[in-house]
Amino acid sequence: QRGPACESRGIMASKGEGAGAAAADTKTPADFLKSIKGRHVEVKLNSGCDYKGVLACLDGYMNIAMEQTEEFVDGQLKNKYGDCFIRGNNVLYIHAKNSA
């Protein structure tokens, strides 16, 4: 059913209008997280610190294991770690570096 508010925003709520095509192109956050495993990432923490390295694995709580990790505070390299584990509740965002 379509209402005036939906029509004014261009939202189509009727069945079958392109639903299959839109669903095929839609990526969920879980799809993104699966796709970046093994890639170089930057993880920004709530505290403002950045960690850059290779994403080894993560879980549904956003707990992150990284390899070849570098810790940056105020943009300056502070430490290098072989392996690093970050508890998910500290994560502000994860940014995947472009493959070059």
N, C-alpha and C positions, 0 to 999 in steps of 0.2 A: 504494500500500500504506500502511496506517495502522498505526502502532505505538503502544504505551502512552504514550510520551512525547508524541507528537503529539496523541493523544486528550485527555490531561490539560491541554494548552494550547489545545485547541479548534482545532487545525490539521487541515484536511482535505486529504489528499494524493491522493484518488482523482480519476480523469479525469472532466471534464464537470460537476462540481458548482459551478455558478455562475462558472466560469472566464471566460466571455465577458463577463458583466456586470461583474465585478470589473476586468477588463482595460480596459473602456471608460471606467471612472471613474478609473483610475490615472493620475497625472501623474508624469512623471519629472523629475529636476532639469533636464534639457535643455529640457523643455517650459516649466518655470518661467522659465528664463533667456531663452528666446525671447519669452515673454509680457511681460517687463518692459522690453524694449527701447523706448526713447523715454519711459520714465517716470522720475519722481524716485526716486532711490535713496540709501541710505546705505551706504557701503563701510567696513567696519572692518578695519584692518590689524593684523598680528601685533604691531606696535610700540605699538598702542593709539590711534593717530591715526584720526580719522574724516574721510571725504570725502563731502560731500553734493552732489548735482547730478543732471543728466539723463544716463541711460545711453545713450551713442551706439552702442556695439557692444562685443562681447566674443567671445573665441574659446574653443576647447576647453581651453586652458591657463589659463583664467580671467584672461587679460590683458584689461584694461578700458579703454575710452576713454569719457571723460565730458565733458560740456559744462556751462557755468555752474556750475563747481565751487567749493565752499568747503571749506577745510581747517580742521579743529577739533583742537586739542590740549588735553587735559584739559578738554573742554567749552567752550573759548574759541575764538572765530574768530581764526585766525592769518593766513590768506591767502585771496584770491579769484583764481581762474584762469578764463580763457575756456575753454580746453581742457585736459584732463588725461589722462595715460596712466599706468596702474598695472600693474606687472608682477604676474602671477597668483600667483607663489609668496609674495607679501607679503599676500595677501587672507585674512582670517580668515572673514568672511562678507559677504553682500550682503543688505540689507533693502530691500524695495520699499515705498515710501510708499503709503498708501491713496489712491485717487482720490476727491476730494471734490466 
